[in-house]
Amino acid sequence: MVCEANQSVLMRSFVRRRTAFALLMAATVAVAVVPVAHAADESLQSIIDRLEHDNDSKVLSVQEMEHGKRKVYVIKMLTADGRVKVVQVRASD
């Protein structure tokens, strides 16, 4: 009987720790989506350079997409505090 009680306490403790860890990881990898900005005749490389400099971040990936009839870059960045941030930048026409 004592073993079952200890096992139950250990299991609850494990579940609480696992839940706390999952919440911490979710907060760390939270994605913030920033609205579309216009890239007024900038090259993709200059957009990346500007975003990295202005946001103190590192660009992880760039995906080109169509938004209506306009071309949009969806850019995923890693911020200095470890969060992932996603921005959309409208490409020059």
Summary of the structure (lengths in Angstrom):
residues: 93
radius of gyration: 21.3
end to end distance: 73.9
largest distance: 74.0
contacts: 223
relative contact order: 0.19
helix: 42%
strand: 39%
